Amino acid sequence: MNGATTIKVRYFAQVAELTQVREEDWPLPQAISGTQWLAALAQRYPQLGSVSRLKLAINQFHVAQDTVIQPGDEVAVFEPVTGG
């Protein structure tokens, strides 16, 4: 990428409430799968509980959890949206 070694992480709705953070920079010196990153997120914020339910968007595109996150990416984390 462009020499970046961090990702910009944005938290939405319940995730932001639980982490008490809306946005932060995470160190990320090399690519990692979303699944691996979510495991690290769960360690940093155990109050999130099971992260398997969480959804990701990378650079404003909804992606599967196993999508690769690259240094320099913007990652959004949010709960599944339900309607009724």
C-alpha positions as CSV (number, residue, x, y, z in Angstrom):
1,M,0.0,0.0,0.0
2,N,1.3,3.5,0.7
3,G,3.5,2.6,3.7
4,A,0.6,2.8,6.1
5,T,0.9,0.7,9.2
6,T,-2.5,1.4,10.7
7,I,-6.2,1.1,9.9
8,K,-9.0,3.6,10.7
9,V,-11.7,1.8,12.7
10,R,-15.2,3.2,13.0
11,Y,-17.8,1.8,15.4
12,F,-21.5,2.2,15.0
13,A,-24.6,1.9,17.2
14,Q,-24.4,-0.8,19.9
15,V,-20.8,-1.5,19.1
16,A,-19.9,2.1,19.7
17,E,-21.9,2.1,23.0
18,L,-20.2,-1.1,24.2
19,T,-16.6,0.1,23.3
20,Q,-17.3,3.7,24.3
21,V,-15.3,4.6,21.2
22,R,-16.6,5.9,17.9
23,E,-13.4,5.9,15.9
24,E,-9.8,4.9,16.5
25,D,-6.6,4.0,14.7
26,W,-5.3,0.4,15.1
27,P,-1.8,-0.7,14.3
28,L,-1.8,-3.1,11.4
29,P,1.7,-3.6,9.9
30,Q,0.5,-6.4,7.6
31,A,-2.7,-7.7,6.0
32,I,-5.0,-9.8,8.2
33,S,-8.3,-11.5,7.7
34,G,-11.4,-9.9,9.1
35,T,-11.9,-13.0,11.2
36,Q,-8.5,-12.7,12.8
37,W,-9.0,-9.0,13.3
38,L,-12.4,-9.6,15.0
39,A,-10.7,-12.0,17.4
40,A,-8.3,-9.2,18.3
41,L,-11.2,-6.8,18.7
42,A,-12.9,-9.3,21.1
43,Q,-9.7,-9.4,23.2
44,R,-9.5,-5.6,23.3
45,Y,-13.2,-5.2,24.1
46,P,-14.4,-8.3,25.9
47,Q,-17.7,-6.5,26.6
48,L,-18.6,-7.0,22.9
49,G,-19.2,-10.7,23.6
50,S,-19.3,-13.0,20.6
51,V,-18.0,-11.0,17.6
52,S,-19.2,-13.7,15.1
53,R,-22.5,-11.7,14.8
54,L,-20.8,-8.4,13.9
55,K,-20.7,-7.1,10.3
56,L,-17.7,-5.4,8.6
57,A,-17.4,-2.8,5.9
58,I,-14.0,-2.1,4.4
59,N,-13.5,1.2,2.6
60,Q,-17.3,1.7,2.7
61,F,-18.2,-1.7,1.1
62,H,-19.9,-4.5,3.1
63,V,-17.7,-7.5,3.2
64,A,-17.6,-11.1,4.5
65,Q,-15.8,-11.6,7.8
66,D,-13.0,-13.5,6.1
67,T,-12.1,-10.6,3.7
68,V,-8.5,-9.4,4.0
69,I,-7.9,-6.1,5.8
70,Q,-4.9,-4.2,4.4
71,P,-2.9,-1.5,6.2
72,G,-4.4,1.9,5.3
73,D,-8.0,0.5,5.1
74,E,-11.0,2.0,6.8
75,V,-12.9,-0.7,8.7
76,A,-16.5,-0.1,10.0
77,V,-17.9,-2.5,12.6
78,F,-21.6,-2.7,13.3
79,E,-24.4,-5.0,14.4
80,P,-26.6,-6.8,11.9
81,V,-29.6,-4.6,11.0
82,T,-33.0,-6.0,11.3
83,G,-36.3,-4.5,10.3
84,G,-39.9,-5.2,10.9
